[in-house]
Amino acid sequence: MGIGKLLLTSILTGVITLNELKWVAKNQIKLSRCELTTALMLCQMVDSVQLELGCII
């Protein structure tokens, strides 16, 4: 999984799962500055309720 693919998938579906958020948190140290910016965008979208938290059934 990559942060770019995660961003696009989340925007398309309007949902980000807790596992995906855990992946972002776990891999923060490995992300480039550009990827960190993308991660911040994801967080801001969750905070502003543009993305909903979902679960895998």
C-alpha positions as a LaTeX table, in Angstrom:
\begin{tabular}{lrrr}
\hline
Residue & $x$ (\AA) & $y$ (\AA) & $z$ (\AA) \\
\hline
Met1 & 0.00 & 0.00 & 0.00 \\
Gly2 & 1.18 & 3.50 & $-0.73$ \\
Ile3 & 0.00 & 6.79 & 0.71 \\
Gly4 & $-1.00$ & 8.09 & $-2.74$ \\
Lys5 & $-3.14$ & 5.04 & $-3.47$ \\
Leu6 & $-4.66$ & 5.30 & 0.00 \\
Leu7 & $-5.54$ & 8.96 & $-0.57$ \\
Leu8 & $-7.16$ & 8.29 & $-3.93$ \\
Thr9 & $-9.09$ & 5.27 & $-2.66$ \\
Ser10 & $-10.30$ & 7.17 & 0.39 \\
Ile11 & $-11.46$ & 10.13 & $-1.69$ \\
Leu12 & $-13.23$ & 7.81 & $-4.14$ \\
Thr13 & $-15.06$ & 5.83 & $-1.45$ \\
Gly14 & $-15.36$ & 8.53 & 1.19 \\
Val15 & $-14.15$ & 6.04 & 3.81 \\
Ile16 & $-10.85$ & 5.26 & 5.49 \\
Thr17 & $-10.51$ & 2.23 & 7.73 \\
Leu18 & $-8.84$ & 2.07 & 11.11 \\
Asn19 & $-6.31$ & $-0.39$ & 9.70 \\
Glu20 & $-5.36$ & 2.15 & 7.04 \\
Leu21 & $-4.96$ & 4.88 & 9.66 \\
Lys22 & $-2.81$ & 2.52 & 11.74 \\
Trp23 & $-0.67$ & 1.87 & 8.66 \\
Val24 & $-0.14$ & 5.62 & 8.18 \\
Ala25 & 0.78 & 6.08 & 11.84 \\
Lys26 & 3.13 & 3.09 & 11.84 \\
Asn27 & 4.95 & 4.21 & 8.69 \\
Gln28 & 5.20 & 7.97 & 9.42 \\
Ile29 & 8.93 & 7.76 & 10.06 \\
Lys30 & 9.51 & 6.23 & 6.61 \\
Leu31 & 7.46 & 8.80 & 4.65 \\
Ser32 & 9.01 & 11.57 & 2.59 \\
Arg33 & 7.97 & 15.19 & 3.12 \\
Cys34 & 5.58 & 14.95 & 0.18 \\
Glu35 & 4.04 & 11.77 & 1.59 \\
Leu36 & 3.74 & 13.39 & 5.03 \\
Thr37 & 1.81 & 16.24 & 3.43 \\
Thr38 & $-0.53$ & 13.67 & 1.90 \\
Ala39 & $-0.96$ & 12.01 & 5.30 \\
Leu40 & $-1.84$ & 15.39 & 6.82 \\
Met41 & $-4.42$ & 15.91 & 4.08 \\
Leu42 & $-6.01$ & 12.59 & 5.03 \\
Cys43 & $-6.14$ & 13.59 & 8.70 \\
Gln44 & $-7.66$ & 16.96 & 7.87 \\
Met45 & $-10.29$ & 15.26 & 5.71 \\
Val46 & $-11.21$ & 12.96 & 8.62 \\
Asp47 & $-11.33$ & 15.94 & 11.03 \\
Ser48 & $-13.60$ & 17.91 & 8.70 \\
Val49 & $-15.83$ & 14.83 & 8.12 \\
Gln50 & $-15.05$ & 14.68 & 4.41 \\
Leu51 & $-13.91$ & 11.11 & 5.09 \\
Glu52 & $-15.69$ & 8.73 & 7.40 \\
Leu53 & $-14.07$ & 6.08 & 9.54 \\
Gly54 & $-15.07$ & 2.65 & 8.38 \\
Cys55 & $-14.41$ & $-0.95$ & 9.20 \\
Ile56 & $-13.77$ & $-4.06$ & 7.18 \\
Ile57 & $-16.60$ & $-6.55$ & 7.39 \\
\hline
\end{tabular}
